[in-house]
Amino acid sequence: MSFTDEEVAYIRSQPLARVATVSAEGQPDVVPVVFEFDGTHFYIGGFAPERTRRTRNIDGGNGKVALVIDDLASVQPWAPRYLRVYGTAELVHREGQSDRIMKITPVESWSMNLDGTWHPGGGATPTSHKTRHVPS
């Protein structure tokens, strides 16, 4: 299974994500990042990616990552929405990039309130969706 059309539209509408990696010693690290999405994988580069903690963490042998793309559809009423991805990361070379960048293959994802209509106190349950991604 893959991302829904609503999830893909949300992913493509957002300029930032947060990616979490874990060092070989077990220290978690989360940073805001820009990303590319090809319909299946997420790619994270940035300025001098070879010098980042996230690259060192993956090089250190822990390829498990989490990615969150989130925003507020509204602040009044409060209407948060997000897409969370658990996945595996590898460092790859891409055309036009001098350094290796992170390629995330989704394993499982959850989205909540992507239509932005739910808010706390509104009485309804937020729309949510869970997907187990099957490698192609």
Backbone as CSV, one residue per row, in Angstrom:
resi,resn,N_x,N_y,N_z,CA_x,CA_y,CA_z,C_x,C_y,C_z
1,MET,0.834,-1.173,0.000,0.000,0.000,0.000,0.884,1.244,0.000
2,SER,0.347,2.340,-0.465,1.120,3.563,-0.568,0.334,4.718,0.045
3,PHE,0.856,5.913,-0.134,0.186,7.099,0.379,-1.100,7.371,-0.400
4,THR,-2.109,7.885,0.295,-3.359,8.258,-0.360,-3.140,9.535,-1.169
5,ASP,-4.070,9.828,-2.058,-3.989,11.074,-2.832,-3.981,12.285,-1.910
6,GLU,-4.789,12.238,-0.846,-4.828,13.349,0.107,-3.473,13.513,0.797
7,GLU,-2.838,12.401,1.172,-1.526,12.466,1.816,-0.471,13.017,0.864
8,VAL,-0.475,12.559,-0.380,0.494,13.054,-1.369,0.312,14.553,-1.574
9,ALA,-0.924,15.012,-1.690,-1.179,16.446,-1.863,-0.666,17.227,-0.658
10,TYR,-0.873,16.703,0.549,-0.388,17.371,1.756,1.142,17.409,1.775
11,ILE,1.778,16.282,1.491,3.247,16.223,1.454,3.788,17.276,0.498
12,ARG,3.211,17.352,-0.675,3.711,18.278,-1.704,3.401,19.738,-1.383
13,SER,2.483,19.982,-0.463,2.140,21.359,-0.101,3.028,21.918,1.002
14,GLN,3.833,21.077,1.613,4.608,21.493,2.782,6.090,21.653,2.454
15,PRO,6.706,22.753,2.895,8.117,22.982,2.593,9.094,22.355,3.592
16,LEU,8.634,22.043,4.802,9.524,21.553,5.852,9.000,20.270,6.474
17,ALA,9.951,19.492,6.985,9.630,18.304,7.779,10.590,18.280,8.958
18,ARG,10.385,17.343,9.854,11.325,17.105,10.944,11.732,15.645,10.833
19,VAL,13.040,15.409,10.887,13.520,14.036,10.783,14.258,13.689,12.070
20,ALA,14.004,12.480,12.558,14.642,11.989,13.773,15.493,10.774,13.438
21,THR,16.715,10.787,13.950,17.636,9.662,13.833,18.140,9.337,15.236
22,VAL,18.846,8.217,15.367,19.380,7.805,16.662,20.833,7.390,16.473
23,SER,21.696,7.864,17.375,23.118,7.516,17.297,23.341,6.076,17.744
24,ALA,24.552,5.579,17.510,24.919,4.228,17.941,24.836,4.099,19.464
25,GLU,24.982,5.229,20.181,24.900,5.229,21.648,23.464,5.375,22.140
26,GLY,22.511,5.510,21.219,21.114,5.615,21.604,20.599,7.032,21.787
27,GLN,21.409,8.027,21.427,20.984,9.423,21.575,20.100,9.841,20.405
28,PRO,18.827,10.182,20.662,17.974,10.650,19.567,18.342,12.069,19.153
29,ASP,18.084,12.381,17.903,18.329,13.720,17.366,17.218,14.028,16.376
30,VAL,16.612,15.190,16.498,15.560,15.597,15.569,15.874,17.002,15.071
31,VAL,15.727,17.194,13.757,16.024,18.494,13.152,15.001,18.811,12.067
32,PRO,14.728,20.113,11.876,13.884,20.503,10.744,14.693,20.407,9.457
33,VAL,14.046,19.958,8.387,14.738,19.770,7.108,13.819,20.121,5.943
34,VAL,14.432,20.480,4.821,13.697,20.529,3.562,13.804,19.134,2.959
35,PHE,12.869,18.787,2.098,12.856,17.428,1.568,12.304,17.420,0.156
36,GLU,12.591,16.337,-0.534,11.973,16.041,-1.825,11.202,14.737,-1.656
37,PHE,10.142,14.600,-2.424,9.322,13.392,-2.376,9.054,12.962,-3.809
38,ASP,9.393,11.711,-4.149,9.220,11.237,-5.528,7.958,10.388,-5.710
39,GLY,7.090,10.405,-4.719,5.882,9.590,-4.766,6.007,8.316,-3.951
40,THR,7.246,7.931,-3.649,7.515,6.736,-2.852,8.499,7.026,-1.729
41,HIS,9.626,7.645,-2.064,10.710,7.900,-1.113,10.826,9.386,-0.798
42,PHE,11.392,9.657,0.377,11.732,11.021,0.775,13.247,11.164,0.674
43,TYR,13.706,12.324,0.207,15.134,12.609,0.087,15.440,13.862,0.887
44,ILE,16.499,13.782,1.713,16.884,14.904,2.554,18.363,15.177,2.347
45,GLY,18.661,16.370,1.906,20.045,16.787,1.694,20.367,17.951,2.601
46,GLY,20.393,19.144,2.005,20.685,20.338,2.787,22.112,20.788,2.598
47,PHE,22.516,21.735,3.433,23.860,22.281,3.366,24.839,21.301,4.002
48,ALA,25.832,20.858,3.233,26.890,19.952,3.716,26.322,18.759,4.493
49,PRO,25.479,17.952,3.860,24.850,16.846,4.592,25.840,15.842,5.172
50,GLU,27.018,15.715,4.579,28.015,14.763,5.110,28.500,15.170,6.498
51,ARG,28.313,16.427,6.870,28.783,16.904,8.174,27.696,16.890,9.245
52,THR,26.529,16.379,8.926,25.423,16.447,9.876,25.380,15.235,10.802
53,ARG,24.787,15.449,11.946,24.609,14.360,12.908,23.732,13.258,12.318
54,ARG,22.717,13.637,11.543,21.830,12.610,10.965,22.603,11.669,10.046
55,THR,23.553,12.216,9.272,24.384,11.368,8.411,25.290,10.480,9.257
56,ARG,25.897,11.050,10.292,26.751,10.246,11.181,25.943,9.140,11.857
57,ASN,24.716,9.447,12.250,23.884,8.425,12.901,23.590,7.264,11.959
58,ILE,23.289,7.565,10.716,23.017,6.493,9.748,24.302,5.740,9.433
59,ASP,25.406,6.465,9.240,26.700,5.809,9.029,27.074,4.930,10.220
60,GLY,26.600,5.297,11.417,26.894,4.541,12.629,26.131,3.231,12.735
61,GLY,25.264,2.967,11.773,24.608,1.669,11.730,23.136,1.648,12.086
62,ASN,22.570,2.795,12.464,21.147,2.796,12.792,20.375,3.500,11.690
63,GLY,19.749,2.722,10.829,19.012,3.275,9.701,17.539,3.520,9.975
64,LYS,17.096,3.309,11.218,15.696,3.581,11.539,15.512,5.080,11.739
65,VAL,14.476,5.638,11.097,14.212,7.069,11.197,12.716,7.315,11.364
66,ALA,12.406,8.513,11.810,11.024,8.994,11.837,11.011,10.350,11.153
67,LEU,9.937,10.616,10.430,9.768,11.877,9.713,8.376,12.400,10.038
68,VAL,8.279,13.676,10.375,6.984,14.300,10.639,6.860,15.541,9.769
69,ILE,5.746,15.625,9.068,5.381,16.816,8.314,4.114,17.321,8.984
70,ASP,4.137,18.556,9.487,2.979,19.049,10.221,2.798,20.545,10.030
71,ASP,1.604,20.992,10.320,1.309,22.419,10.319,-0.010,22.628,11.048
72,LEU,-0.446,23.871,11.074,-1.742,24.212,11.647,-2.639,24.690,10.525
73,ALA,-3.749,24.004,10.323,-4.716,24.462,9.326,-5.352,25.761,9.801
74,SER,-5.426,25.923,11.121,-6.014,27.118,11.723,-5.515,27.223,13.157
75,VAL,-5.384,28.443,13.666,-5.065,28.614,15.082,-6.308,28.972,15.887
76,GLN,-7.356,29.429,15.216,-8.615,29.760,15.886,-9.782,29.310,15.020
77,PRO,-10.320,28.147,15.189,-9.993,27.182,16.240,-8.694,26.427,15.922
78,TRP,-8.108,25.917,16.980,-6.859,25.164,16.880,-7.096,23.907,16.052
79,ALA,-6.383,23.780,14.917,-6.611,22.634,14.028,-5.283,22.091,13.512
80,PRO,-4.573,21.307,14.354,-3.314,20.717,13.900,-3.563,19.583,12.912
81,ARG,-2.594,19.371,12.043,-2.653,18.239,11.113,-1.226,17.757,10.877
82,TYR,-1.090,16.470,10.564,0.260,15.939,10.368,0.248,14.638,9.595
83,LEU,1.442,14.320,9.098,1.745,13.010,8.528,3.036,12.560,9.202
84,ARG,3.014,11.370,9.799,4.198,10.815,10.470,4.602,9.552,9.735
85,VAL,5.899,9.394,9.520,6.434,8.240,8.794,7.513,7.576,9.637
86,TYR,7.425,6.269,9.805,8.537,5.468,10.301,9.136,4.813,9.069
87,GLY,10.461,4.799,9.003,11.073,4.215,7.826,12.513,3.826,8.048
88,THR,13.130,3.394,6.958,14.547,3.068,6.964,15.268,4.059,6.065
89,ALA,16.457,4.426,6.490,17.231,5.413,5.740,18.534,4.807,5.259
90,GLU,18.915,5.240,4.083,20.232,4.909,3.546,20.793,6.183,2.943
91,LEU,22.107,6.220,2.821,22.773,7.379,2.233,23.094,7.057,0.786
92,VAL,22.645,7.919,-0.110,22.773,7.660,-1.544,23.328,8.892,-2.251
93,HIS,23.878,8.655,-3.431,24.274,9.752,-4.318,23.131,9.985,-5.288
94,ARG,22.796,11.244,-5.500,21.773,11.608,-6.487,22.389,12.558,-7.484
95,GLU,21.887,12.475,-8.691,22.380,13.345,-9.751,22.270,14.805,-9.312
96,GLY,23.347,15.546,-9.525,23.372,16.956,-9.162,23.795,17.225,-7.730
97,GLN,24.039,16.175,-6.944,24.454,16.326,-5.549,25.889,15.836,-5.401
98,SER,26.716,16.618,-4.730,28.100,16.183,-4.531,28.227,15.266,-3.316
99,ASP,27.441,15.508,-2.282,27.470,14.678,-1.079,26.376,13.614,-1.141
100,ARG,26.537,12.602,-0.304,25.458,11.631,-0.149,24.300,12.309,0.580
101,ILE,23.097,11.919,0.228,21.924,12.439,0.911,21.115,11.273,1.461
102,MET,20.197,11.594,2.361,19.380,10.566,2.993,18.195,10.204,2.103
103,LYS,18.010,8.920,1.899,16.839,8.397,1.195,16.033,7.598,2.214
104,ILE,14.793,8.004,2.440,13.936,7.328,3.410,12.906,6.488,2.669
105,THR,12.878,5.212,3.012,11.862,4.298,2.499,10.823,4.109,3.596
106,PRO,9.585,4.550,3.369,8.554,4.411,4.397,8.239,2.943,4.705
107,VAL,8.049,2.651,5.988,7.622,1.335,6.447,6.176,1.422,6.949
108,GLU,5.900,2.476,7.707,4.564,2.684,8.258,4.313,4.185,8.335
109,SER,3.070,4.595,8.110,2.754,6.023,8.206,1.369,6.224,8.798
110,TRP,1.196,7.394,9.391,-0.075,7.806,9.973,-0.326,9.241,9.544
111,SER,-1.552,9.539,9.202,-1.910,10.931,8.942,-3.133,11.270,9.781
112,MET,-3.228,12.543,10.165,-4.358,12.979,10.965,-4.819,14.356,10.531
113,ASN,-6.105,14.478,10.323,-6.770,15.757,10.093,-6.216,16.527,8.902
114,LEU,-5.807,15.824,7.859,-5.215,16.521,6.715,-6.190,17.476,6.048
115,ASP,-7.478,17.220,6.190,-8.446,18.162,5.615,-8.606,19.417,6.470
116,GLY,-8.032,19.400,7.688,-8.021,20.584,8.542,-9.345,20.941,9.177
117,THR,-10.315,20.038,9.162,-11.639,20.381,9.671,-11.839,20.066,11.150
118,TRP,-11.020,19.176,11.715,-11.184,18.815,13.120,-10.445,19.804,14.008
119,HIS,-11.016,20.076,15.182,-10.330,20.854,16.208,-10.777,20.350,17.572
120,PRO,-9.892,20.425,18.585,-10.266,19.966,19.919,-11.510,20.714,20.396
121,GLY,-12.396,20.011,21.015,-13.622,20.621,21.513,-14.727,20.662,20.480
122,GLY,-14.422,20.226,19.260,-15.417,20.250,18.196,-16.393,19.090,18.244
123,GLY,-16.115,18.112,19.108,-17.042,17.009,19.285,-16.810,15.820,18.379
124,ALA,-16.304,16.025,17.206,-16.089,14.921,16.267,-14.714,14.299,16.492
125,THR,-14.495,13.178,15.872,-13.195,12.517,15.896,-12.410,12.962,14.666
126,PRO,-11.117,13.263,14.828,-10.350,13.685,13.650,-10.214,12.552,12.637
127,THR,-10.176,12.908,11.373,-9.933,11.900,10.345,-8.490,11.444,10.458
128,SER,-8.281,10.150,10.404,-6.920,9.624,10.488,-6.805,8.421,9.562
129,HIS,-5.561,8.116,9.222,-5.309,7.019,8.297,-3.959,6.408,8.640
130,LYS,-3.899,5.082,8.695,-2.647,4.369,8.956,-2.360,3.471,7.766
131,THR,-1.088,3.440,7.362,-0.683,2.621,6.221,0.574,1.845,6.561
132,ARG,0.576,0.561,6.234,1.808,-0.223,6.254,2.280,-0.273,4.814
133,HIS,3.468,0.269,4.572,3.997,0.357,3.213,4.733,-0.932,2.870
134,VAL,4.450,-1.470,1.714,5.065,-2.705,1.247,6.122,-2.340,0.215
135,PRO,7.372,-2.790,0.425,8.422,-2.464,-0.551,8.063,-2.977,-1.939
136,SER,8.420,-2.175,-2.941,8.126,-2.600,-4.322,9.269,-3.379,-4.918
